[in-house]
Amino acid sequence: MSDSDIDERVSDLIAPAESAAPPERLDLLVVSRMVKRGARVLDVGCGDGALLKLLRDTRAVDARGIELSQRGVNDCVKNGLSVIQGDADTDLVDYPDNAFDYVILSQTLQATREPRKVLENMLRIGRRAIVSFPNFGHWRVRLQLLFRGRMPRTDTLNYAWYETPNIHLCTIRDFVSLLDEVGACIERGIALTRYGKPVRVSAPWWLWNLFGAQAVFMLERKSARSRT
Amino acid sequence: MFEITNPLKSVSRRQPRARAAREADNPQSPLLRLPEGEPLALDSGASLAPLQIAYQTYGTLNAARSNAILICHALTGDQHVANSHPVTGKKGWWATMVGPGKPIDTERYFVIATNVLGGCMGTTGPASTNPATGHPYGLDFPVVTIRDMVRVQVLLLNHLNIDQLLCVTGGSMGGMQVLQWAASYPERVFSAMPIATAPRHSSQNIAFHEVGRQAIMADPNWRGGRYLDEGVSPTKGLAVARMAAHITYLSEKALQDKFGRNLQNRDAHTFSFDADFQVENYLRYQGSSFVDRFDANSYLYVTRACDYFDLAADYGGSLALAFKNTPTRFCVISFTSDWLYPTSASRAIVHALNAGGASVSFVEIASDKGHDAFLLEEPDFHATTRGFLSAVADARGVRQAAVAVPA
């Protein structure tokens, strides 16, 4: 993995917001700036539709979503978003190939039953996949386990072990090594510290993996890249 | 809780039934009469003329003619969506949903509801007088389909000069009409909201309908369908049909919560076949009140129309092809405890729409009320309906309703 694989225009991605996204949802802003205007987008696990709304309003995309909770779906439909009540683990298989320009999975990968299959389906349905997830390799997580001997609780992973929906946590390195297995390559990648600051792109991987509280990757099928 | 009437023993309430019979030819609804010279070609190959269409409207059509919503009724519903019923005097079947300030807001939308082809509330059906004979059609009425029902609604919209509906919505059999509308006339449907419905009738659905039809036809007063001529009525058979069907509209939990094994106005079993249990009494009431307002032959025809419904079959077996490249925005709604048209049936619709690249929302509403939930006050259901309609109306540039000043 060389630095050149990582997007050079990180400053574009995290430049001061002209939109009204609250600072604590900087990850949404980063994701939204990876999306080309007017694209067809599917947000898997779209929650109350905050990202879809941001994409629709600032990027003029054709925004669709899947969300498990009825409350979330209702909120989305009320806002005029096309959202289906469904489960990333079971319902992605029903979408045809290349139906979307981008398939987004925002802070949801770690809560799926089969992250690998979800990722494979995303890469099949979309020309590109954008995945953001909390990094379990962050130094605070490591220190909590090392010194306190307790399952870590952080800002992005604030659950007790017995009630967390996050059943498949991974580190940035874990995620990147899975990409080889599913035949994906990184088109862009960015790690954010717990204060929402980007880790410098020139930084080595171990630094990303230590100081990134969360990561956002834009992926492409390897086969797609070799064609172009 | 309900008056004890056993429709299977003694029903002699001719007055409302006489009122209902008058509705078939001379309804208390606006009517569109189509001339004899323009027969409607039906799926069966038969053609029908003359034809009359009974309907109701609520609200005002805007100058751009862009705020019209068509409501399609279920099996035994009618056009009296939000006004009091001319036969029963009860309030409209969707009065909770349709009206000023309601989710289907008549301050903003122009709402149209028709009686379906084959119905008995004023649109031509088996209880209507056959002009060729001067007698009610009875079984001489041609068997009609959901698509035929929609064809008739199209004629009304042409008459009202409405090119494109803001939304077509309806539950159950109404939902089938919504799907047929979207498949047959996509350019005339800006948005569609099929509720508690299915893209085709299942074997179980057909089976329940057949029980109802056989109950009617087994009644000696049915007289081969000529009961209106002979001055009798197959009330027993029709009541049994309704009782059996009514069970399918409720969930097991709804019945258990409402009635349990409670006894009706008594402390002990009578060791007879009286309605000892409240649930028996309730079903008998449902049966007996139904026969006052509904025509038995009409019940045969509308159930048959549902049975024949299989949208994919018209598109080479692929439901996705029915909606290929559709411009219509969809909101599909199902209810968790609906076992008559279960969520899996709605999901089949959603999958087909997704495969066709359609803009689709899907909500499964948590409710223990069974299939009938779509007729009841379900806050999440109403919120979804309100939100979806408001969003599509905004997208189509329909102005907001004036903000009501609280009295």
Interface residues (C-beta under 8 A of the other chain):
Chain A: D62 R64 Q70 V73 N74 C76 V77 K78 N79 G80 L81 S82 V83 I84 Q85 G86 D94 Y95 P96 A99
Chain B: R329 C331 V350 H351 N354 A355 G357 S359 V360 S361 F362 V363 E364 I365 A366 D380 A383 T384 R386 G387 F388 S390 A391 V392 D394 A395
